[in-house]
Amino acid sequence: MRSTCSAVLVALLSGSASAFVSTPSLAANAKSSSSLSMVLEKPAVKKISKLETLKVNSDHLIHPLKEQLQTEEIGVSKDAYQILKYHGSYQQSNREIRGKVKDFQFMLRLKQPAGELPPELYRLLDDLSANHGQGDLRATTRQCFQMHGIMKGSLKHVISSIMDIGSSTVGACGDVNRNVMTTPAPFATADYQYAREWSKVFAQLFRPLTPAFSEIWFDGEKAATVETWSKEVEHHNVDEAMLYDSGRGIILPDAVEPIYGDRYLPRKFKIGVTVPGDNSLDVYTNDIGCVVITNPTTGELEGFNIMVGGGMGRTHNKENTFARAADHLGFVPKEDVMELLKSILASQRDHGNRDVRANARMKYLVHTLGIDNFRTLVESYFGKKIQPWRSIPEWKYNDWMGWWEQGDGKLFYGLHVDNGRVKDEGSFRLKSALRVLVDKYNLSMILSPTQSLIFRDIDPNDKDGVDAVLREHGIVSIEEVDPLARLSMSCPALPLCGLAQTEAERIMPSYLERIRAVLTKMNLDDEEILIRMTGCPNGCARPYMAELAFVGDGPKSYQVWLGGSPVLTRTAYPFMAKMKDDDLEATLEPILAMFIQQRQEFEAFGDFCHRAGADAIEAYCASYVPGSIVA
């Protein structure tokens, strides 16, 4: 039936090219229907790309990594490095250390569906980072911890230790489904419980099945325990749902990977799950976004609203790459949701762009076809019509920091972490504080989508004790954190990321201080602006959704993006191609002056920039006299 689905796509592509462009401003970037059909309907004899060949020849992610890990070299080959990503690790080097021989080290990222981290796992990570890493941990923008500075000789010990305790790094990187996100708020209500539960279901549904992980890290043996989340969702019979073959082309004739096949996906794939109204996870940035829909009377789960086609990555000076917010696909009953998600993934697996990696994410397939035609393609795998999207409340954003009641007699506490870096530095000893809290109260954590963390299930009698531990370690209360810092995110960038074109994490605090000074000067101290920064255009900190973003494009130079939504439902637009680091204040002052003069009542900064548009703001800035509108 796979050919039937391909025939459906050919039929969809037989119309005019403009019919398949879902974003009018990007119409010029869409390929013609005839050329796209040639790309998607590749001749069987066409030579596949080097990376696709590598995946096929790896014997489901084993070679040449297995051989390279056994050499005396401090790093691995380029081919082994590509396969290593599927095991959760990136090879890096410190770009600020010059020399003929690179100081190869490895970053390791965990898989933590719903962001959950039991106390025993944090203790292990704390010890591993101290003994085998660079001494700190980093909370990512995808609700998981990653560890930097691991030497090649320690990788096997670190990864096997993590797997032995019921966690994993499998699928944290690579062309597979990545860590499944959800709203981090651990409320005891039915809808939030469903969001957490089904995040784990989807993580289990799309896990790679290759024996490569046990063969490489356990010498063919099994880990001491299975992943904690797999045990929690056993009653959903996920494996049965995964392997169910409707005969419509979803299941491949591959004995090892019936969902992924030996080429896996064209590019990384991301899923997010939330409840109506709670957009604390940037749900529109995912390949698939799922919104829990419950019965208003009984609270029982009825199904999910599904959105598709979000993604942040782009490349400078290549207009055929762009950030994109997801489209609403429709509603699916709970009993059909796993089959529908399999159908969406199969659509991308079979028809995503495997020739041009920069255009390989599913967002480009959705964009080119348009949401209606993409829905038809998915239905050709699904075998049913997708129901209309159900009405839900307007989206709101909340980071869930500070003290909250869970609804079951317990409390949770959201702890802000600047740029996700968990470390001890001078009188500020965050990493030590976390270990004390975990050891003293045996607390579980949830990592937030904004690089912070939440302690859950806190006994109200322990509230004062938790506060005291934090104070003793130099950690201020959430009320003392600048709202700009609380709303901000940045990626690690230099010195370890090989893609970084300039600073992000290390320079973001000084940028926020400078922006705060401008706001104070202009009597805008009460204005809360969602600001994000990345060291390159790949978008790891989701800058293109922010109200104000800085995207690195060279040494001490950034693109400036404006107009994202304060509730994270639309992408921003590029406003300035190159802003030098020294020009920050001069760039922002006229924009803020126009905001003061022309904003509507209660209008947020991002909404104002979206309404005004780049041309009007640029014209205003050109005629603005510095200092003319200052408090």
ZALUM-162524 format. One record per residue (C-alpha): residue in three letters; x, y, z. Coordinates in steps of 0.5 Angstrom, whole numbers. Each point is the difference from the previous one (the first is absolute). Example, Ala and Ser with C-alpha at 12.3 -4.5 7.8 and 13.67 -1.06 7.14 Angstrom:
REM residues 2
   type    east   north      up
    ALA      25      -9      16
    SER       2       7      -2
//
This chain:
REM residues 631
   type    east   north      up
    MET       0       0       0
    ARG       6       5       0
    SER      -1       1      -7
    THR      -7       2       1
    CYS       2       5       5
    SER       5       3      -5
    ALA      -5       0      -6
    VAL      -4       4       5
    LEU       6       5       1
    VAL       1       0      -8
    ALA      -8       2      -1
    LEU       1       5       6
    LEU       6       3      -4
    SER      -4       1      -7
    GLY      -3       6       2
    SER       3       7      -1
    ALA       6       2       5
    SER      -3       5       3
    ALA      -6      -4       3
    PHE       6      -4       4
    VAL       3       6       4
    SER      -3       1       7
    THR       4       7       1
    PRO      -2       5      -5
    SER       7       4       1
    LEU       4      -6      -1
    ALA      -4      -2      -7
    ALA       7       1      -4
    ASN       3      -5       4
    ALA      -4      -6      -1
    LYS       2      -4      -6
    SER      -5      -1      -6
    SER      -4      -6       0
    SER       3      -4      -5
    SER       7       1       3
    LEU      -2      -2       7
    SER      -3      -6      -3
    MET       6      -2      -3
    VAL       4       1       7
    LEU      -5      -4       4
    GLU      -1      -5      -5
    LYS       7      -2      -1
    PRO       2      -5      -5
    ALA       2      -7       3
    VAL       7       1      -4
    LYS       1       7       3
    LYS       7       0       4
    ILE      -2       2       8
    SER       4       5       3
    LYS       6      -2       4
    LEU      -3       1       7
    GLU      -6      -5      -2
    THR       5      -5      -3
    LEU       4       0       7
    LYS      -7      -1       4
    VAL      -1      -6      -5
    ASN       7      -3       1
    SER       0       1       8
    ASP      -4      -6       1
    HIS      -5       4       4
    LEU       4       5       3
    ILE       6      -5       2
    HIS       6       1      -5
    PRO       5       3       0
    LEU      -2       3       7
    LYS       2      -7       3
    GLU       7       0      -3
    GLN       1       7       1
    LEU      -1       0       8
    GLN       5      -6       0
    THR       6       4      -3
    GLU       5       4       4
    GLU      -2       7      -3
    ILE      -3       5       4
    GLY      -5       1      -5
    VAL      -4      -4      -5
    SER      -1       1      -7
    LYS      -5       4      -4
    ASP      -4      -6      -2
    ALA       0      -2       7
    TYR      -2       6       3
    GLN      -6       0      -4
    ILE      -2      -6       2
    LEU       2       2       8
    LYS      -6       5      -1
    TYR      -5      -5       1
    HIS       3      -3       6
    GLY      -1       7       3
    SER       7       3      -1
    TYR       3       6      -4
    GLN       8       0      -1
    GLN       3       7       2
    SER       6       4       1
    ASN       2       6       4
    ARG       0       5      -6
    GLU       4       5       4
    ILE       6      -4       1
    ARG       4       0      -6
    GLY       5      -6      -2
    LYS       1      -5      -5
    VAL      -3      -5       4
    LYS      -8       1       2
    ASP      -1      -1       7
    PHE      -6      -5      -2
    GLN      -6      -1       6
    PHE      -7      -2      -1
    MET      -7       3       2
    LEU      -5      -5       3
    ARG      -7       2       0
    LEU      -5      -4       3
    LYS      -7      -3      -2
    GLN      -5       3       5
    PRO      -8      -1      -2
    ALA      -4       6       3
    GLY       7       2       3
    GLU      -1      -4       6
    LEU       6      -2       4
    PRO       0      -4       6
    PRO       5       1       6
    GLU       4      -6      -1
    LEU       1       2      -7
    TYR       2       7       2
    ARG       5      -2       5
    LEU       3      -5      -5
    LEU       1       6      -5
    ASP       3       5       6
    ASP       5      -5       1
    LEU       2      -2      -7
    SER       0       7      -2
    ALA       5       1       6
    ASN       4      -6      -2
    HIS       0      -1      -7
    GLY      -2       7      -3
    GLN       1       8       1
    GLY      -3       0       6
    ASP      -7       3      -2
    LEU      -6      -2      -3
    ARG      -5       4      -5
    ALA      -7       0       0
    THR      -2       0      -7
    THR      -6       4      -4
    ARG      -3      -7      -1
    GLN      -1      -2       7
    CYS       6      -5       1
    PHE       7       1       3
    GLN       6      -1      -4
    MET       8       0       3
    HIS       6       3      -3
    GLY       7      -2       0
    ILE       0      -8       0
    MET       6      -3      -3
    LYS      -1      -6      -5
    GLY       3      -5       5
    SER      -6       2       5
    LEU      -5       0      -5
    LYS      -2      -8       1
    HIS       0       1       8
    VAL      -4       6       0
    ILE      -5      -2      -5
    SER      -1      -7       3
    SER      -1       3       7
    ILE      -5       4      -3
    MET      -4      -6      -3
    ASP       1      -5       6
    ILE      -4       5       4
    GLY      -6       0      -4
    SER       2       6      -5
    SER       2       1      -7
    THR       4       4      -5
    VAL      -3      -4      -6
    GLY      -4       5      -5
    ALA       3       6       4
    CYS       3       2      -7
    GLY       0      -2      -7
    ASP      -5      -1      -5
    VAL      -5      -3       4
    ASN      -6       2       5
    ARG       4       5       5
    ASN      -2       1       7
    VAL      -8       0       1
    MET      -2       7       4
    THR      -6       2       4
    THR      -2       5       4
    PRO       5       0       6
    ALA      -6       2       5
    PRO      -1      -7       5
    PHE      -7       2       1
    ALA      -4      -6       3
    THR      -6       2      -5
    ALA      -2      -5      -5
    ASP       2       4      -6
    TYR       7       1       2
    GLN       1      -8       2
    TYR      -3      -2      -7
    ALA       6       5      -3
    ARG       5      -3       4
    GLU      -2      -7      -1
    TRP      -1       0      -7
    SER       7       4      -1
    LYS       3      -7       2
    VAL      -5      -4      -4
    PHE       3       4      -6
    ALA       7       0       2
    GLN      -1      -8       1
    LEU      -4       0      -7
    PHE       6       3      -4
    ARG       6      -3       4
    PRO       5      -3      -5
    LEU       0      -8       1
    THR       7      -1      -3
    PRO       5      -4       5
    ALA       5       4      -1
    PHE       0       4       6
    SER       0      -7       4
    GLU       6      -3      -4
    ILE       4       7       0
    TRP      -1       2       7
    PHE      -1      -7       4
    ASP       4      -5      -5
    GLY      -7      -3      -2
    GLU      -3      -1       7
    LYS      -6       4       3
    ALA       0       6       4
    ALA      -2      -1       8
    THR      -7       3      -1
    VAL      -4       2      -6
    GLU      -2       7       0
    THR      -4       3       5
    TRP      -5       3      -5
    SER      -1      -7      -3
    LYS      -3      -3       6
    GLU      -5       6       1
    VAL      -3      -1      -7
    GLU       0      -8       0
    HIS      -8       0       0
    HIS       0       4      -6
    ASN       3      -6      -4
    VAL       4       5      -4
    ASP       4      -6      -3
    GLU      -6      -3      -3
    ALA      -2       7      -3
    MET       7       1      -3
    LEU       0      -6      -3
    TYR      -7       0      -3
    ASP       0       0      -7
    SER      -6       2      -4
    GLY       3      -1      -7
    ARG       0       7      -2
    GLY       7       1       0
    ILE       2       2       7
    ILE       4      -6       2
    LEU       6      -2      -4
    PRO       3      -7      -2
    ASP       5       1       5
    ALA       1      -5       6
    VAL       4       5       4
    GLU      -3       7      -1
    PRO      -7      -1      -2
    ILE      -2       7       1
    TYR       6       3      -2
    GLY       4      -4      -5
    ASP       7      -1      -1
    ARG       0       8      -2
    TYR      -3       2       6
    LEU      -4       7      -2
    PRO       3       6      -4
    ARG       1       4       6
    LYS      -1       1       7
    PHE      -8      -1       2
    LYS      -3       4       6
    ILE      -6      -1       4
    GLY      -3       4       6
    VAL      -7      -1       4
    THR      -3       5       4
    VAL      -7       2       3
    PRO      -5       5      -3
    GLY       2       7       1
    ASP       7      -2       3
    ASN       6       2      -5
    SER       6      -1       5
    LEU       3      -4      -5
    ASP       0       3      -7
    VAL      -5      -5      -2
    TYR       0       3      -7
    THR       8      -1      -1
    ASN      -1      -7      -1
    ASP      -1      -5      -6
    ILE      -6      -3       4
    GLY      -4       4       5
    CYS      -5      -4       5
    VAL      -5       4       4
    VAL      -4      -4       5
    ILE      -8       0      -1
    THR      -4      -2       6
    ASN      -7      -1       1
    PRO      -3       6       3
    THR      -4      -4       5
    THR       3      -6       2
    GLY       8       2      -1
    GLU       1      -6      -4
    LEU       5       0      -6
    GLU      -4       1      -7
    GLY       6       1      -4
    PHE       5       5      -3
    ASN       0       6      -4
    ILE       6      -1      -5
    MET       5       5      -3
    VAL       5      -1      -5
    GLY       6       4      -4
    GLY       4       4       6
    GLY       7       1       0
    MET       5       5       1
    GLY       7      -2      -4
    ARG       2       5      -6
    THR       6       2      -3
    HIS       3       7      -1
    ASN      -1       2      -7
    LYS      -4      -6      -3
    GLU      -7       3       0
    ASN      -3      -7      -2
    THR       2      -2       8
    PHE      -5       3       5
    ALA      -3       0       7
    ARG      -7      -2       0
    ALA      -6      -1       5
    ALA      -4      -6      -1
    ASP      -7      -1      -3
    HIS      -6      -3       3
    LEU      -1      -6      -3
    GLY      -7      -3       4
    PHE      -2      -4       5
    VAL       1      -7       2
    PRO      -4      -5       5
    LYS       5      -3       5
    GLU      -1      -7      -3
    ASP       3       2      -7
    VAL       5       5       3
    MET       6      -5      -1
    GLU      -2      -2      -7
    LEU      -1       7      -2
    LEU       7       2       3
    LYS       3      -6      -4
    SER      -3       3      -6
    ILE       3       7       0
    LEU       7      -3       2
    ALA      -1      -5      -6
    SER      -2       6      -5
    GLN       7       4       2
    ARG       4      -7       0
    ASP      -2      -1      -7
    HIS      -1       7      -3
    GLY       4       4       4
    ASN       6       3      -4
    ARG       6      -5       1
    ASP       5       4      -5
    VAL       0       7       3
    ARG       1      -1       7
    ALA      -1       8       1
    ASN      -7      -2      -2
    ALA      -1      -7       3
    ARG      -5       2       6
    MET      -7      -1      -1
    LYS      -2       7       0
    TYR       2       1      -7
    LEU      -4      -6      -2
    VAL      -6       3       3
    HIS       2       7      -2
    THR       0      -2      -7
    LEU      -6      -4      -1
    GLY      -4       4       5
    ILE      -4      -2       6
    ASP      -6      -3      -4
    ASN       4      -4      -5
    PHE       5      -3       6
    ARG      -6      -2       3
    THR      -3      -4      -6
    LEU       7      -3       0
    VAL       0      -2       7
    GLU      -7      -3      -1
    SER       3      -4      -5
    TYR       4      -4       5
    PHE      -5       1       6
    GLY      -6      -3      -4
    LYS      -5       5       3
    LYS      -2       7       0
    ILE       3       4       5
    GLN      -5       4       4
    PRO      -1       8       0
    TRP       5       3       5
    ARG      -4       1       7
    SER      -1       7       3
    ILE       4       2       6
    PRO       2       6       4
    GLU       5       5      -2
    TRP       7      -2       2
    LYS       4       3       6
    TYR       7       0       1
    ASN       3      -2       7
    ASP       6      -2       3
    TRP      -2      -3       6
    MET       5       3       4
    GLY      -1       1       8
    TRP      -4      -4       5
    TRP      -7      -3      -3
    GLU      -5      -5       3
    GLN       0      -7      -4
    GLY      -7      -1       2
    ASP       1      -6       4
    GLY       2       3       6
    LYS       8       0      -2
    LEU       3       6      -3
    PHE       5       1      -6
    TYR       5       6       0
    GLY       3       2      -7
    LEU       7       2       1
    HIS       3       5      -5
    VAL       7      -2      -3
    ASP       3       5      -5
    ASN       1      -2      -7
    GLY       0      -7       3
    ARG       7      -1       3
    VAL       0      -4       7
    LYS       6       2       3
    ASP       4       2       6
    GLU       3       7      -1
    GLY       3       4       6
    SER      -6       1       5
    PHE      -5      -2      -5
    ARG       0      -8       1
    LEU      -6      -2      -4
    LYS       2      -7      -1
    SER       2      -2       7
    ALA      -7       3       2
    LEU      -3      -5      -5
    ARG       4      -6       3
    VAL      -2       3       7
    LEU      -8       0      -1
    VAL       0      -7      -4
    ASP       4      -3       6
    LYS      -4       3       6
    TYR      -7       0      -3
    ASN       1      -6      -6
    LEU      -3       5      -5
    SER      -2      -1      -7
    MET       1       5      -5
    ILE      -3       2      -7
    LEU       4       4      -4
    SER      -3       6      -4
    PRO       0       2      -7
    THR       3       6       2
    GLN       6      -3       3
    SER      -2       1       7
    LEU      -2      -6       5
    ILE      -6      -2       4
    PHE       0      -4       7
    ARG      -7      -4       0
    ASP      -3      -3       6
    ILE       2       4       6
    ASP      -3      -1       6
    PRO      -3       7       3
    ASN       4      -1       6
    ASP       7       0      -4
    LYS      -2       7      -3
    ASP       5       4       5
    GLY       5      -5       0
    VAL       1       0      -8
    ASP       0       8       0
    ALA       5       0       5
    VAL       5      -5      -4
    LEU      -1       4      -6
    ARG       2       7       4
    GLU       6      -4       3
    HIS       3      -1      -6
    GLY      -1       7      -3
    ILE      -6      -1      -4
    VAL      -5       5       0
    SER      -8       0       0
    ILE      -4       0      -7
    GLU      -2       7       2
    GLU       7       3       0
    VAL       1      -3      -7
    ASP       0       5      -5
    PRO      -6      -1      -5
    LEU       4       0      -6
    ALA       5      -5       3
    ARG      -6      -4       2
    LEU      -3       0      -7
    SER       6      -1      -4
    MET       4      -6      -3
    SER       6      -1      -4
    CYS       4      -5      -3
    PRO       7      -3       3
    ALA       4       3      -7
    LEU       7       1       1
    PRO       5      -3       2
    LEU      -2      -7      -1
    CYS      -6       0      -5
    GLY       3      -1      -7
    LEU      -5       4      -4
    ALA       0       6       5
    GLN       2       7      -4
    THR       0       4       6
    GLU      -2       0       8
    ALA      -7      -1       3
    GLU       0      -3       7
    ARG       6       3       2
    ILE      -2       7      -2
    MET      -7       0       1
    PRO       0       2       7
    SER       4       7      -2
    TYR      -5       1      -6
    LEU      -6      -1       5
    GLU       4       5       5
    ARG       0       5      -6
    ILE      -7      -1      -2
    ARG      -2       1       7
    ALA       4       7       0
    VAL      -4       2      -7
    LEU      -7      -2       3
    THR       2       4       6
    LYS       2       6      -3
    MET      -6       0      -4
    ASN      -5      -1       6
    LEU      -2      -7      -3
    ASP       3      -4       6
    ASP      -7      -3       1
    GLU       0      -3      -7
    GLU       2      -8       0
    ILE       3      -2      -7
    LEU       1      -7      -2
    ILE       7       0      -3
    ARG       4      -5      -3
    MET       7      -1      -2
    THR       4      -5      -4
    GLY       7      -1      -3
    CYS      -2      -2      -7
    PRO      -6       0      -4
    ASN      -2      -8       2
    GLY      -5       3       5
    CYS       2      -5       6
    ALA      -3       5       5
    ARG      -6       2      -4
    PRO       2       7      -2
    TYR      -5       1      -6
    MET      -6      -1       5
    ALA       2       6       5
    GLU      -2       7       0
    LEU       7       2      -1
    ALA       6      -5      -2
    PHE       7       1      -2
    VAL       3      -5      -5
    GLY       7      -1      -1
    ASP       3       1      -7
    GLY       7       2       2
    PRO       5       2       5
    LYS      -3       5       5
    SER      -6       1      -5
    TYR      -7      -2       0
    GLN      -7       0      -4
    VAL      -5       3       3
    TRP      -7      -3       0
    LEU      -7       3       2
    GLY      -7      -1       1
    GLY      -1      -7       3
    SER      -6      -1       4
    PRO       1       0       8
    VAL      -4      -6       0
    LEU       4      -4      -5
    THR      -5      -1      -6
    ARG       4       3      -6
    THR       7       2      -2
    ALA       3       6       0
    TYR       3       4      -6
    PRO       7       2      -2
    PHE       1       7       2
    MET       7       2      -1
    ALA       6      -5      -4
    LYS       6       2       4
    MET       0       4       7
    LYS       7       0       3
    ASP       0      -1       7
    ASP       2       7       2
    ASP      -6       3      -4
    LEU      -5      -4       5
    GLU      -3       7       4
    ALA       0       4      -7
    THR      -4      -6      -3
    LEU      -5      -1       5
    GLU      -2       8       2
    PRO      -3       2      -6
    ILE      -5      -7       0
    LEU      -2       1       7
    ALA      -1       8      -1
    MET      -5      -2      -6
    PHE      -3      -5       5
    ILE      -1       5       5
    GLN      -3       5      -5
    GLN      -5      -5      -4
    ARG      -1      -6       4
    GLN      -8      -2       2
    GLU      -2      -1       7
    PHE       3      -6       3
    GLU       3      -2      -6
    ALA       7      -4       1
    PHE       6       2      -4
    GLY       0      -6      -4
    ASP      -7       1      -2
    PHE       1       7      -2
    CYS       6      -1      -4
    HIS      -4      -5      -4
    ARG      -5       5      -1
    ALA       4       5      -2
    GLY       5      -4      -5
    ALA       7       1      -2
    ASP      -1       5      -5
    ALA      -4       5       5
    ILE       5      -1       6
    GLU       6       1      -5
    ALA      -3       6      -3
    TYR      -1       3       7
    CYS       7      -2       3
    ALA       3       3      -6
    SER      -3       7       2
    TYR       1      -1       7
    VAL       4       5       4
    PRO       4      -4       6
    GLY      -2       3       6
    SER      -6       3      -2
    ILE      -5      -5       4
    VAL       3      -1       7
    ALA      -3       0       6
//
